[in-house]
Amino acid sequence: MRPFPAIISFSAVATSLGIGGWLGPAQQGSATAKWYRDLDKPDLTPPPYVFATIWPILGLGLAFYGYRAMTDAPSCGKRTRITLWALLTSGILAFPLVAFQWRRLQVATGLAAAMALLASGGVAASCRRDIKATCALAPMLLWLGFATWLQFAIWQKNPDES
């Protein structure tokens, strides 16, 4: 493993997840936690420990995908994969700010859908060139599909919150 691309990829994803966790509703006793707890949510909303468990795993996959893209041979596809990775990592950082700090459920739904599209693009961009990267990002795509549905359902159940 080449150290510089690995440091960039893993640091960027860890920073996004760390700040996202800090901005999200995980801080028990915070106003954000109370607001999120009081929202009307669908029955399929996972308990908090699922989010705390899944995101580090998804983050490792995303970091590995970024590393694989950065260390690939120069090509147009390489730039595409790095761009998709960077935008997805940025979306993960932005989502908690939009959804939990600004409490803009409608905008957060659009952002979740955009991240699902970015992950879909990343899987499509790497599927013929790098199966390991594809497999690393595929769980993120599945999760973001579910998260988009969940965010949409929360927005629909709480229209006054947007």
N, C-alpha and C positions, 0 to 999 in steps of 0.2 A: 504494500500500500504506500503510495506516495504521500509524504507528510503534509505538504502545503495544501493541495486540493482537499485532503481529508480534514485538515484543520478548518479551512474555510467552510466546507459543507456542514460539518458537524457543529461548528460554532454558530453558524447562521441559524440552523434549525433549532439548536438548544436555546439560543437567544429568543427566537420567536415563541417557542413553547414556554419558556420561563416567563417572559413578559405577558404572554397570553394567560398563563395560570395566575399571575399576579393581578391582572385586570378582570379576570372572570369571577364567577360567583363562589369560588372555592373558599374564599376567606370567610370562615364562619363568624357570624356576628356583624358582618359588614352590611351597609345599606344595600349594596349590590346583591349580597346573598339573600337578604330578606325580600328584595324586589323579585328576584328570580324564583325564590321559593313560593311566593304568592301568585305567580302567573298561573293561569289555567293551561295545563299541558296535557298532551295526549297520553293515553294509558301506556303506550309503548316507549315513553321517555325513560331512558336508562337511569338507574340511581347514580349519584355522584361518583361512587367508587369506580364505576365502569369508565367514566370519562378520565379519571385519574390513572386508570390502568391502560386504557387504549392509546392515549396520546403519546406517551413515551415510546410505545412499540411502533406506532405510525411514524413518529419522528425519526426513529432509527432507519426505517425504510426510506423515508424521504431524504435523509442525509446520505444514505448509501446510493440512492438514485443520483443525487447531485454529484457525489464523488465520481461515480461511473461516467456521468456526462462530462465532467471536467477533465477526466483522464483519457477520454476517447480520442482517437486520431482526429485532426482538424477536418471539419466538413460542415456543410450547411446544416445537416441534421444535428451536429454537436451544438451549434449556436442555438438552434430551436429548443433542444432539450434543456440547455442551461437557462434559457430565457423562461421556459415554462416552469422549471424548478424555482427560479428566483421569484417569479410572480406568485407561485403557489406558496412559497415560504413567506412572502410579504402578506399574502391574504390571510395566512394563519396568524400572523402578528396583528393584522388589522381587525379581524373578526371580533375578538373580545372587546376591543375599543368601541366598535360600532354597536354590537349587540348588547353589551353589558354596561359600559360606561355612558354611551350616548343614548342607549335604550331605544334604538331605532330598529325595530323588528322587521319592518318591510325592507329596509336597506340591507340588513343582515341576511335576509332571505336571498336577495339578489347576489350578495357577496358569496354566500354558501353555494349557490348555483354556479357562479363564476369559478369558484375553486374546484367544483366537481368537473366543470368543463376543462379547466387547466390540467387536472389529474388525468382526465380522459385523453387529452392531447398528449400528455407525457407518456402514457401507456402506448398510444398509437405511434408516437414518434420513435419509441425504442423497441417495439415488439419484434421487428425484423433484424435489428442490429445488435441488441443486447438483452437477452432473455433474463439475465440476472437482475438488471435494472427494472425491467418490466415487472417481474415477480415482486420486487421490493416495493414498487409503487402501486400495484394492484389493490392491496388492502386499503390504501388511502382512498382510492377511487370508490371502492365499495362503501367505506365509511362516509365519505362526503356525499354519496348518493343518499344514504340514510339520513345524514345530518341536514341535507337540503329539505328533504321531506319533513323532518322534525321541525326545522326552523319555520317552514311554511305553515305547518299545523299550529305552532305556537303563535305565529303572527295572526292567523285566522281566528284563533280562540281569544285573542287579546287585541282587537283592532284599535282600541283606544290608546294602546301603548306605543303606537307608531306615530 
